Amino acid sequence: MESLCPMASPTNEATVLASDQESSPLWQMSRPASVEELPLLQPKVRVGRSLHNKIVISYPTISRRHFEIVKTDTGYRIRDLDSKLGLVYGDRPIKEKDLKDKDIFYIGANVQTLH
């Protein structure tokens, strides 16, 4: 389990999901003072505040089981797990979405990206 510690200011945080053919895709969480990149090495990665998740984000706006990223035949899909604040892609809430390289989505006050 990997733990992402909260920063004092949760604003303008971003996550990016990105991939290329030769390496595992990376989930990137950008915060005002740092960027963390986590490789997606498993077919399903659950994210939330609970210690039972693969990636733990200890921040009050994140639900215990907030969302998961699942490998599909064509790439990756993000799925909200009935979280309180949900997922936002662009300017609209989403329940599920197929992800492309450099897609940016928001969880609570955090911005997430897939590379």
Secondary structure, DSSP 8 states (H G I E B T S, - for coil): -EEE---S--TT-EEEEEEETTEEEEEEEEETTEEEEEE--SSEEEEESSTTSSEEE--TTS-TT-EEEEE-SSSEEEEE-S-SS-EEETTEEESEEEE-TTEEEEETTEEEEE-
